[in-house]
Amino acid sequence: MKKSQEIIGLPVFSVVDGREVGQVKDLVINPEEGVVEYVLVNGGSWYVGARVLPYRAVLGIGAHAVTTESETQLTT
């Protein structure tokens, strides 16, 4: 299991689109269950703010990136 400090700041890539869709801004943890529920993704636009990626939509977390199937998994 990776520490949150190792995940925050990683780029998020869409496998279907083949491109970077943002960067991990923070993790939202369910305090009652002690599990990650969402990944906050900074889209790079200062006026849009962070988007939310449900943790169940994360395909993988590696040393250099987080992957998800498609950018459509992200919500505002």
PyMOL Python script that loads the backbone (N, CA, C, O; Angstrom):
from pymol import cmd

cmd.read_pdbstr("""\
ATOM      1  N   MET A   1       0.836  -1.175   0.000  1.00  0.00           N
ATOM      2  CA  MET A   1       0.000   0.000   0.000  1.00  0.00           C
ATOM      3  C   MET A   1       0.881   1.238   0.000  1.00  0.00           C
ATOM      4  O   MET A   1       1.852   1.328   0.752  1.00  0.00           O
ATOM      5  N   LYS A   2       0.529   2.188  -0.852  1.00  0.00           N
ATOM      6  CA  LYS A   2       1.284   3.434  -0.946  1.00  0.00           C
ATOM      7  C   LYS A   2       0.773   4.449   0.073  1.00  0.00           C
ATOM      8  O   LYS A   2      -0.402   4.445   0.442  1.00  0.00           O
ATOM      9  N   LYS A   3       1.665   5.304   0.513  1.00  0.00           N
ATOM     10  CA  LYS A   3       1.287   6.400   1.391  1.00  0.00           C
ATOM     11  C   LYS A   3       0.691   7.513   0.540  1.00  0.00           C
ATOM     12  O   LYS A   3       1.007   7.641  -0.643  1.00  0.00           O
ATOM     13  N   SER A   4      -0.177   8.321   1.156  1.00  0.00           N
ATOM     14  CA  SER A   4      -0.822   9.403   0.411  1.00  0.00           C
ATOM     15  C   SER A   4       0.203  10.372  -0.168  1.00  0.00           C
ATOM     16  O   SER A   4      -0.017  10.921  -1.247  1.00  0.00           O
ATOM     17  N   GLN A   5       1.313  10.592   0.522  1.00  0.00           N
ATOM     18  CA  GLN A   5       2.341  11.496   0.019  1.00  0.00           C
ATOM     19  C   GLN A   5       2.964  10.987  -1.275  1.00  0.00           C
ATOM     20  O   GLN A   5       3.474  11.778  -2.069  1.00  0.00           O
ATOM     21  N   GLU A   6       2.927   9.680  -1.494  1.00  0.00           N
ATOM     22  CA  GLU A   6       3.479   9.101  -2.716  1.00  0.00           C
ATOM     23  C   GLU A   6       2.504   9.223  -3.892  1.00  0.00           C
ATOM     24  O   GLU A   6       2.914   9.138  -5.050  1.00  0.00           O
ATOM     25  N   ILE A   7       1.223   9.423  -3.597  1.00  0.00           N
ATOM     26  CA  ILE A   7       0.193   9.493  -4.639  1.00  0.00           C
ATOM     27  C   ILE A   7      -0.123  10.935  -5.019  1.00  0.00           C
ATOM     28  O   ILE A   7      -0.308  11.240  -6.198  1.00  0.00           O
ATOM     29  N   ILE A   8      -0.186  11.819  -4.034  1.00  0.00           N
ATOM     30  CA  ILE A   8      -0.495  13.222  -4.298  1.00  0.00           C
ATOM     31  C   ILE A   8       0.600  13.821  -5.182  1.00  0.00           C
ATOM     32  O   ILE A   8       1.791  13.712  -4.890  1.00  0.00           O
ATOM     33  N   GLY A   9       0.163  14.453  -6.264  1.00  0.00           N
ATOM     34  CA  GLY A   9       1.102  15.049  -7.211  1.00  0.00           C
ATOM     35  C   GLY A   9       1.333  14.215  -8.461  1.00  0.00           C
ATOM     36  O   GLY A   9       1.881  14.712  -9.445  1.00  0.00           O
ATOM     37  N   LEU A  10       0.918  12.938  -8.433  1.00  0.00           N
ATOM     38  CA  LEU A  10       1.097  12.089  -9.613  1.00  0.00           C
ATOM     39  C   LEU A  10       0.148  12.513 -10.733  1.00  0.00           C
ATOM     40  O   LEU A  10      -0.968  12.955 -10.461  1.00  0.00           O
ATOM     41  N   PRO A  11       0.575  12.383 -11.978  1.00  0.00           N
ATOM     42  CA  PRO A  11      -0.342  12.651 -13.090  1.00  0.00           C
ATOM     43  C   PRO A  11      -1.386  11.544 -13.193  1.00  0.00           C
ATOM     44  O   PRO A  11      -1.125  10.398 -12.827  1.00  0.00           O
ATOM     45  N   VAL A  12      -2.565  11.892 -13.694  1.00  0.00           N
ATOM     46  CA  VAL A  12      -3.644  10.924 -13.910  1.00  0.00           C
ATOM     47  C   VAL A  12      -3.807  10.770 -15.420  1.00  0.00           C
ATOM     48  O   VAL A  12      -4.003  11.752 -16.136  1.00  0.00           O
ATOM     49  N   PHE A  13      -3.722   9.519 -15.897  1.00  0.00           N
ATOM     50  CA  PHE A  13      -3.825   9.238 -17.320  1.00  0.00           C
ATOM     51  C   PHE A  13      -5.084   8.446 -17.633  1.00  0.00           C
ATOM     52  O   PHE A  13      -5.471   7.542 -16.892  1.00  0.00           O
ATOM     53  N   SER A  14      -5.717   8.806 -18.753  1.00  0.00           N
ATOM     54  CA  SER A  14      -6.850   8.064 -19.285  1.00  0.00           C
ATOM     55  C   SER A  14      -6.307   7.035 -20.262  1.00  0.00           C
ATOM     56  O   SER A  14      -5.606   7.387 -21.211  1.00  0.00           O
ATOM     57  N   VAL A  15      -6.625   5.769 -20.039  1.00  0.00           N
ATOM     58  CA  VAL A  15      -6.143   4.699 -20.901  1.00  0.00           C
ATOM     59  C   VAL A  15      -6.809   4.781 -22.283  1.00  0.00           C
ATOM     60  O   VAL A  15      -6.137   4.624 -23.302  1.00  0.00           O
ATOM     61  N   VAL A  16      -8.112   5.024 -22.318  1.00  0.00           N
ATOM     62  CA  VAL A  16      -8.846   5.094 -23.581  1.00  0.00           C
ATOM     63  C   VAL A  16      -8.401   6.291 -24.412  1.00  0.00           C
ATOM     64  O   VAL A  16      -8.176   6.164 -25.615  1.00  0.00           O
ATOM     65  N   ASP A  17      -8.272   7.452 -23.774  1.00  0.00           N
ATOM     66  CA  ASP A  17      -7.900   8.677 -24.475  1.00  0.00           C
ATOM     67  C   ASP A  17      -6.401   8.765 -24.742  1.00  0.00           C
ATOM     68  O   ASP A  17      -5.965   9.500 -25.628  1.00  0.00           O
ATOM     69  N   GLY A  18      -5.616   8.014 -23.975  1.00  0.00           N
ATOM     70  CA  GLY A  18      -4.171   8.015 -24.152  1.00  0.00           C
ATOM     71  C   GLY A  18      -3.501   9.328 -23.820  1.00  0.00           C
ATOM     72  O   GLY A  18      -2.504   9.703 -24.437  1.00  0.00           O
ATOM     73  N   ARG A  19      -4.060  10.033 -22.831  1.00  0.00           N
ATOM     74  CA  ARG A  19      -3.468  11.323 -22.467  1.00  0.00           C
ATOM     75  C   ARG A  19      -3.649  11.609 -20.981  1.00  0.00           C
ATOM     76  O   ARG A  19      -4.444  10.971 -20.291  1.00  0.00           O
ATOM     77  N   GLU A  20      -2.886  12.587 -20.519  1.00  0.00           N
ATOM     78  CA  GLU A  20      -2.990  13.027 -19.132  1.00  0.00           C
ATOM     79  C   GLU A  20      -4.242  13.873 -18.969  1.00  0.00           C
ATOM     80  O   GLU A  20      -4.492  14.787 -19.754  1.00  0.00           O
ATOM     81  N   VAL A  21      -5.038  13.557 -17.932  1.00  0.00           N
ATOM     82  CA  VAL A  21      -6.285  14.287 -17.694  1.00  0.00           C
ATOM     83  C   VAL A  21      -6.219  15.162 -16.443  1.00  0.00           C
ATOM     84  O   VAL A  21      -7.182  15.861 -16.126  1.00  0.00           O
ATOM     85  N   GLY A  22      -5.111  15.129 -15.741  1.00  0.00           N
ATOM     86  CA  GLY A  22      -4.965  15.944 -14.543  1.00  0.00           C
ATOM     87  C   GLY A  22      -3.868  15.428 -13.648  1.00  0.00           C
ATOM     88  O   GLY A  22      -3.038  14.610 -14.044  1.00  0.00           O
ATOM     89  N   GLN A  23      -3.886  15.930 -12.429  1.00  0.00           N
ATOM     90  CA  GLN A  23      -2.885  15.572 -11.433  1.00  0.00           C
ATOM     91  C   GLN A  23      -3.591  15.357 -10.095  1.00  0.00           C
ATOM     92  O   GLN A  23      -4.521  16.088  -9.758  1.00  0.00           O
ATOM     93  N   VAL A  24      -3.152  14.362  -9.339  1.00  0.00           N
ATOM     94  CA  VAL A  24      -3.765  14.076  -8.043  1.00  0.00           C
ATOM     95  C   VAL A  24      -3.519  15.245  -7.103  1.00  0.00           C
ATOM     96  O   VAL A  24      -2.378  15.607  -6.815  1.00  0.00           O
ATOM     97  N   LYS A  25      -4.615  15.826  -6.634  1.00  0.00           N
ATOM     98  CA  LYS A  25      -4.540  16.962  -5.711  1.00  0.00           C
ATOM     99  C   LYS A  25      -4.637  16.489  -4.266  1.00  0.00           C
ATOM    100  O   LYS A  25      -3.941  17.004  -3.391  1.00  0.00           O
ATOM    101  N   ASP A  26      -5.507  15.504  -4.017  1.00  0.00           N
ATOM    102  CA  ASP A  26      -5.697  15.006  -2.656  1.00  0.00           C
ATOM    103  C   ASP A  26      -6.513  13.719  -2.698  1.00  0.00           C
ATOM    104  O   ASP A  26      -7.027  13.336  -3.748  1.00  0.00           O
ATOM    105  N   LEU A  27      -6.626  13.068  -1.569  1.00  0.00           N
ATOM    106  CA  LEU A  27      -7.436  11.861  -1.420  1.00  0.00           C
ATOM    107  C   LEU A  27      -8.542  12.130  -0.415  1.00  0.00           C
ATOM    108  O   LEU A  27      -8.321  12.807   0.589  1.00  0.00           O
ATOM    109  N   VAL A  28      -9.729  11.603  -0.679  1.00  0.00           N
ATOM    110  CA  VAL A  28     -10.851  11.735   0.259  1.00  0.00           C
ATOM    111  C   VAL A  28     -11.040  10.366   0.904  1.00  0.00           C
ATOM    112  O   VAL A  28     -11.317   9.375   0.229  1.00  0.00           O
ATOM    113  N   ILE A  29     -10.886  10.335   2.216  1.00  0.00           N
ATOM    114  CA  ILE A  29     -10.951   9.079   2.975  1.00  0.00           C
ATOM    115  C   ILE A  29     -12.237   9.023   3.781  1.00  0.00           C
ATOM    116  O   ILE A  29     -12.617   9.995   4.434  1.00  0.00           O
ATOM    117  N   ASN A  30     -12.899   7.883   3.730  1.00  0.00           N
ATOM    118  CA  ASN A  30     -14.084   7.642   4.553  1.00  0.00           C
ATOM    119  C   ASN A  30     -13.584   7.325   5.961  1.00  0.00           C
ATOM    120  O   ASN A  30     -12.974   6.277   6.173  1.00  0.00           O
ATOM    121  N   PRO A  31     -13.833   8.217   6.932  1.00  0.00           N
ATOM    122  CA  PRO A  31     -13.280   8.014   8.275  1.00  0.00           C
ATOM    123  C   PRO A  31     -13.885   6.826   9.019  1.00  0.00           C
ATOM    124  O   PRO A  31     -13.234   6.233   9.879  1.00  0.00           O
ATOM    125  N   GLU A  32     -15.121   6.482   8.692  1.00  0.00           N
ATOM    126  CA  GLU A  32     -15.768   5.371   9.378  1.00  0.00           C
ATOM    127  C   GLU A  32     -15.186   4.019   8.952  1.00  0.00           C
ATOM    128  O   GLU A  32     -15.048   3.107   9.768  1.00  0.00           O
ATOM    129  N   GLU A  33     -14.850   3.904   7.672  1.00  0.00           N
ATOM    130  CA  GLU A  33     -14.329   2.647   7.155  1.00  0.00           C
ATOM    131  C   GLU A  33     -12.820   2.654   6.969  1.00  0.00           C
ATOM    132  O   GLU A  33     -12.203   1.599   6.824  1.00  0.00           O
ATOM    133  N   GLY A  34     -12.222   3.848   6.974  1.00  0.00           N
ATOM    134  CA  GLY A  34     -10.776   3.960   6.826  1.00  0.00           C
ATOM    135  C   GLY A  34     -10.286   3.602   5.431  1.00  0.00           C
ATOM    136  O   GLY A  34      -9.175   3.097   5.274  1.00  0.00           O
ATOM    137  N   VAL A  35     -11.114   3.863   4.409  1.00  0.00           N
ATOM    138  CA  VAL A  35     -10.730   3.559   3.026  1.00  0.00           C
ATOM    139  C   VAL A  35     -10.820   4.817   2.167  1.00  0.00           C
ATOM    140  O   VAL A  35     -11.563   5.748   2.477  1.00  0.00           O
ATOM    141  N   VAL A  36     -10.047   4.823   1.081  1.00  0.00           N
ATOM    142  CA  VAL A  36     -10.102   5.934   0.137  1.00  0.00           C
ATOM    143  C   VAL A  36     -11.382   5.806  -0.674  1.00  0.00           C
ATOM    144  O   VAL A  36     -11.660   4.751  -1.245  1.00  0.00           O
ATOM    145  N   GLU A  37     -12.157   6.878  -0.724  1.00  0.00           N
ATOM    146  CA  GLU A  37     -13.402   6.888  -1.495  1.00  0.00           C
ATOM    147  C   GLU A  37     -13.233   7.603  -2.829  1.00  0.00           C
ATOM    148  O   GLU A  37     -13.778   7.172  -3.846  1.00  0.00           O
ATOM    149  N   TYR A  38     -12.469   8.709  -2.821  1.00  0.00           N
ATOM    150  CA  TYR A  38     -12.318   9.526  -4.019  1.00  0.00           C
ATOM    151  C   TYR A  38     -10.898  10.045  -4.140  1.00  0.00           C
ATOM    152  O   TYR A  38     -10.170  10.173  -3.156  1.00  0.00           O
ATOM    153  N   VAL A  39     -10.529  10.339  -5.377  1.00  0.00           N
ATOM    154  CA  VAL A  39      -9.265  11.008  -5.681  1.00  0.00           C
ATOM    155  C   VAL A  39      -9.637  12.371  -6.261  1.00  0.00           C
ATOM    156  O   VAL A  39     -10.363  12.443  -7.252  1.00  0.00           O
ATOM    157  N   LEU A  40      -9.145  13.451  -5.653  1.00  0.00           N
ATOM    158  CA  LEU A  40      -9.366  14.787  -6.192  1.00  0.00           C
ATOM    159  C   LEU A  40      -8.315  15.035  -7.263  1.00  0.00           C
ATOM    160  O   LEU A  40      -7.119  14.876  -7.021  1.00  0.00           O
ATOM    161  N   VAL A  41      -8.771  15.424  -8.448  1.00  0.00           N
ATOM    162  CA  VAL A  41      -7.880  15.610  -9.586  1.00  0.00           C
ATOM    163  C   VAL A  41      -7.914  17.065 -10.019  1.00  0.00           C
ATOM    164  O   VAL A  41      -8.975  17.601 -10.341  1.00  0.00           O
ATOM    165  N   ASN A  42      -6.756  17.699 -10.025  1.00  0.00           N
ATOM    166  CA  ASN A  42      -6.628  19.070 -10.492  1.00  0.00           C
ATOM    167  C   ASN A  42      -6.515  19.023 -12.005  1.00  0.00           C
ATOM    168  O   ASN A  42      -5.613  18.389 -12.552  1.00  0.00           O
ATOM    169  N   GLY A  43      -7.437  19.699 -12.675  1.00  0.00           N
ATOM    170  CA  GLY A  43      -7.480  19.653 -14.127  1.00  0.00           C
ATOM    171  C   GLY A  43      -6.550  20.622 -14.815  1.00  0.00           C
ATOM    172  O   GLY A  43      -6.469  20.611 -16.043  1.00  0.00           O
ATOM    173  N   GLY A  44      -5.861  21.440 -14.094  1.00  0.00           N
ATOM    174  CA  GLY A  44      -4.937  22.380 -14.697  1.00  0.00           C
ATOM    175  C   GLY A  44      -5.545  23.734 -15.007  1.00  0.00           C
ATOM    176  O   GLY A  44      -4.809  24.694 -15.236  1.00  0.00           O
ATOM    177  N   SER A  45      -6.860  23.840 -15.020  1.00  0.00           N
ATOM    178  CA  SER A  45      -7.504  25.127 -15.258  1.00  0.00           C
ATOM    179  C   SER A  45      -7.831  25.767 -13.917  1.00  0.00           C
ATOM    180  O   SER A  45      -8.475  25.149 -13.069  1.00  0.00           O
ATOM    181  N   TRP A  46      -7.397  26.977 -13.728  1.00  0.00           N
ATOM    182  CA  TRP A  46      -7.587  27.627 -12.439  1.00  0.00           C
ATOM    183  C   TRP A  46      -9.055  27.915 -12.155  1.00  0.00           C
ATOM    184  O   TRP A  46      -9.440  28.004 -10.989  1.00  0.00           O
ATOM    185  N   TYR A  47      -9.878  28.061 -13.173  1.00  0.00           N
ATOM    186  CA  TYR A  47     -11.282  28.414 -12.969  1.00  0.00           C
ATOM    187  C   TYR A  47     -12.202  27.207 -12.808  1.00  0.00           C
ATOM    188  O   TYR A  47     -13.342  27.364 -12.370  1.00  0.00           O
ATOM    189  N   VAL A  48     -11.737  26.015 -13.148  1.00  0.00           N
ATOM    190  CA  VAL A  48     -12.567  24.818 -13.030  1.00  0.00           C
ATOM    191  C   VAL A  48     -12.440  24.192 -11.650  1.00  0.00           C
ATOM    192  O   VAL A  48     -13.416  23.671 -11.110  1.00  0.00           O
ATOM    193  N   GLY A  49     -11.262  24.239 -11.086  1.00  0.00           N
ATOM    194  CA  GLY A  49     -11.032  23.616  -9.792  1.00  0.00           C
ATOM    195  C   GLY A  49     -10.811  22.131  -9.927  1.00  0.00           C
ATOM    196  O   GLY A  49     -10.553  21.634 -11.023  1.00  0.00           O
ATOM    197  N   ALA A  50     -10.912  21.416  -8.819  1.00  0.00           N
ATOM    198  CA  ALA A  50     -10.651  19.987  -8.812  1.00  0.00           C
ATOM    199  C   ALA A  50     -11.878  19.203  -9.270  1.00  0.00           C
ATOM    200  O   ALA A  50     -13.020  19.607  -9.048  1.00  0.00           O
ATOM    201  N   ARG A  51     -11.610  18.087  -9.907  1.00  0.00           N
ATOM    202  CA  ARG A  51     -12.662  17.150 -10.270  1.00  0.00           C
ATOM    203  C   ARG A  51     -12.490  15.909  -9.403  1.00  0.00           C
ATOM    204  O   ARG A  51     -11.438  15.700  -8.798  1.00  0.00           O
ATOM    205  N   VAL A  52     -13.531  15.094  -9.352  1.00  0.00           N
ATOM    206  CA  VAL A  52     -13.524  13.931  -8.462  1.00  0.00           C
ATOM    207  C   VAL A  52     -13.483  12.649  -9.285  1.00  0.00           C
ATOM    208  O   VAL A  52     -14.245  12.480 -10.237  1.00  0.00           O
ATOM    209  N   LEU A  53     -12.589  11.757  -8.905  1.00  0.00           N
ATOM    210  CA  LEU A  53     -12.490  10.434  -9.515  1.00  0.00           C
ATOM    211  C   LEU A  53     -12.818   9.411  -8.431  1.00  0.00           C
ATOM    212  O   LEU A  53     -12.073   9.298  -7.458  1.00  0.00           O
ATOM    213  N   PRO A  54     -13.908   8.667  -8.573  1.00  0.00           N
ATOM    214  CA  PRO A  54     -14.206   7.635  -7.583  1.00  0.00           C
ATOM    215  C   PRO A  54     -13.056   6.627  -7.534  1.00  0.00           C
ATOM    216  O   PRO A  54     -12.527   6.234  -8.573  1.00  0.00           O
ATOM    217  N   TYR A  55     -12.680   6.220  -6.351  1.00  0.00           N
ATOM    218  CA  TYR A  55     -11.535   5.319  -6.218  1.00  0.00           C
ATOM    219  C   TYR A  55     -11.774   3.999  -6.949  1.00  0.00           C
ATOM    220  O   TYR A  55     -10.827   3.383  -7.438  1.00  0.00           O
ATOM    221  N   ARG A  56     -13.026   3.563  -7.029  1.00  0.00           N
ATOM    222  CA  ARG A  56     -13.329   2.316  -7.725  1.00  0.00           C
ATOM    223  C   ARG A  56     -13.038   2.416  -9.227  1.00  0.00           C
ATOM    224  O   ARG A  56     -12.925   1.396  -9.907  1.00  0.00           O
ATOM    225  N   ALA A  57     -12.916   3.662  -9.751  1.00  0.00           N
ATOM    226  CA  ALA A  57     -12.620   3.869 -11.169  1.00  0.00           C
ATOM    227  C   ALA A  57     -11.114   3.939 -11.449  1.00  0.00           C
ATOM    228  O   ALA A  57     -10.706   4.086 -12.601  1.00  0.00           O
ATOM    229  N   VAL A  58     -10.301   3.837 -10.417  1.00  0.00           N
ATOM    230  CA  VAL A  58      -8.848   3.842 -10.594  1.00  0.00           C
ATOM    231  C   VAL A  58      -8.419   2.447 -11.042  1.00  0.00           C
ATOM    232  O   VAL A  58      -8.691   1.455 -10.365  1.00  0.00           O
ATOM    233  N   LEU A  59      -7.746   2.383 -12.190  1.00  0.00           N
ATOM    234  CA  LEU A  59      -7.256   1.098 -12.688  1.00  0.00           C
ATOM    235  C   LEU A  59      -5.947   0.697 -12.022  1.00  0.00           C
ATOM    236  O   LEU A  59      -5.715  -0.477 -11.735  1.00  0.00           O
ATOM    237  N   GLY A  60      -5.098   1.688 -11.782  1.00  0.00           N
ATOM    238  CA  GLY A  60      -3.817   1.377 -11.164  1.00  0.00           C
ATOM    239  C   GLY A  60      -3.130   2.612 -10.630  1.00  0.00           C
ATOM    240  O   GLY A  60      -3.370   3.731 -11.082  1.00  0.00           O
ATOM    241  N   ILE A  61      -2.258   2.377  -9.643  1.00  0.00           N
ATOM    242  CA  ILE A  61      -1.427   3.439  -9.078  1.00  0.00           C
ATOM    243  C   ILE A  61      -0.004   2.931  -9.128  1.00  0.00           C
ATOM    244  O   ILE A  61       0.365   1.982  -8.436  1.00  0.00           O
ATOM    245  N   GLY A  62       0.785   3.584  -9.963  1.00  0.00           N
ATOM    246  CA  GLY A  62       2.180   3.182 -10.111  1.00  0.00           C
ATOM    247  C   GLY A  62       3.119   4.197  -9.503  1.00  0.00           C
ATOM    248  O   GLY A  62       2.698   5.123  -8.809  1.00  0.00           O
ATOM    249  N   ALA A  63       4.393   4.011  -9.773  1.00  0.00           N
ATOM    250  CA  ALA A  63       5.407   4.913  -9.244  1.00  0.00           C
ATOM    251  C   ALA A  63       5.359   6.274  -9.928  1.00  0.00           C
ATOM    252  O   ALA A  63       5.781   7.278  -9.354  1.00  0.00           O
ATOM    253  N   HIS A  64       4.836   6.307 -11.174  1.00  0.00           N
ATOM    254  CA  HIS A  64       4.893   7.539 -11.944  1.00  0.00           C
ATOM    255  C   HIS A  64       3.532   8.088 -12.369  1.00  0.00           C
ATOM    256  O   HIS A  64       3.461   9.204 -12.883  1.00  0.00           O
ATOM    257  N   ALA A  65       2.455   7.334 -12.167  1.00  0.00           N
ATOM    258  CA  ALA A  65       1.137   7.805 -12.615  1.00  0.00           C
ATOM    259  C   ALA A  65       0.007   6.991 -12.002  1.00  0.00           C
ATOM    260  O   ALA A  65       0.198   5.885 -11.495  1.00  0.00           O
ATOM    261  N   VAL A  66      -1.185   7.592 -12.073  1.00  0.00           N
ATOM    262  CA  VAL A  66      -2.443   6.934 -11.724  1.00  0.00           C
ATOM    263  C   VAL A  66      -3.199   6.768 -13.036  1.00  0.00           C
ATOM    264  O   VAL A  66      -3.215   7.688 -13.854  1.00  0.00           O
ATOM    265  N   THR A  67      -3.825   5.614 -13.250  1.00  0.00           N
ATOM    266  CA  THR A  67      -4.564   5.399 -14.488  1.00  0.00           C
ATOM    267  C   THR A  67      -6.037   5.138 -14.203  1.00  0.00           C
ATOM    268  O   THR A  67      -6.406   4.550 -13.186  1.00  0.00           O
ATOM    269  N   THR A  68      -6.860   5.597 -15.137  1.00  0.00           N
ATOM    270  CA  THR A  68      -8.293   5.346 -15.114  1.00  0.00           C
ATOM    271  C   THR A  68      -8.705   5.002 -16.540  1.00  0.00           C
ATOM    272  O   THR A  68      -7.969   5.291 -17.484  1.00  0.00           O
ATOM    273  N   GLU A  69      -9.854   4.397 -16.702  1.00  0.00           N
ATOM    274  CA  GLU A  69     -10.276   3.969 -18.040  1.00  0.00           C
ATOM    275  C   GLU A  69     -10.459   5.152 -18.992  1.00  0.00           C
ATOM    276  O   GLU A  69      -9.941   5.147 -20.108  1.00  0.00           O
ATOM    277  N   SER A  70     -11.208   6.171 -18.533  1.00  0.00           N
ATOM    278  CA  SER A  70     -11.540   7.283 -19.414  1.00  0.00           C
ATOM    279  C   SER A  70     -11.727   8.550 -18.599  1.00  0.00           C
ATOM    280  O   SER A  70     -12.009   8.498 -17.402  1.00  0.00           O
ATOM    281  N   GLU A  71     -11.568   9.680 -19.254  1.00  0.00           N
ATOM    282  CA  GLU A  71     -11.790  10.966 -18.595  1.00  0.00           C
ATOM    283  C   GLU A  71     -13.245  11.126 -18.157  1.00  0.00           C
ATOM    284  O   GLU A  71     -13.537  11.927 -17.269  1.00  0.00           O
ATOM    285  N   THR A  72     -14.151  10.382 -18.763  1.00  0.00           N
ATOM    286  CA  THR A  72     -15.556  10.463 -18.384  1.00  0.00           C
ATOM    287  C   THR A  72     -15.814   9.953 -16.978  1.00  0.00           C
ATOM    288  O   THR A  72     -16.890  10.192 -16.431  1.00  0.00           O
ATOM    289  N   GLN A  73     -14.866   9.265 -16.381  1.00  0.00           N
ATOM    290  CA  GLN A  73     -14.985   8.794 -14.996  1.00  0.00           C
ATOM    291  C   GLN A  73     -14.906   9.951 -14.005  1.00  0.00           C
ATOM    292  O   GLN A  73     -15.365   9.833 -12.869  1.00  0.00           O
ATOM    293  N   LEU A  74     -14.323  11.070 -14.436  1.00  0.00           N
ATOM    294  CA  LEU A  74     -14.165  12.254 -13.586  1.00  0.00           C
ATOM    295  C   LEU A  74     -15.434  13.080 -13.565  1.00  0.00           C
ATOM    296  O   LEU A  74     -16.062  13.289 -14.603  1.00  0.00           O
ATOM    297  N   THR A  75     -15.815  13.552 -12.385  1.00  0.00           N
ATOM    298  CA  THR A  75     -16.984  14.415 -12.255  1.00  0.00           C
ATOM    299  C   THR A  75     -16.567  15.708 -11.564  1.00  0.00           C
ATOM    300  O   THR A  75     -15.532  15.762 -10.901  1.00  0.00           O
ATOM    301  N   THR A  76     -17.379  16.744 -11.725  1.00  0.00           N
ATOM    302  CA  THR A  76     -17.066  18.027 -11.094  1.00  0.00           C
ATOM    303  C   THR A  76     -17.816  18.188  -9.804  1.00  0.00           C
ATOM    304  O   THR A  76     -17.677  19.211  -9.133  1.00  0.00           O
TER     305      THR A  76
END
""", "prot")
cmd.dss("prot")
cmd.show_as("cartoon", "prot")
cmd.util.cbc("prot")
cmd.orient("prot")
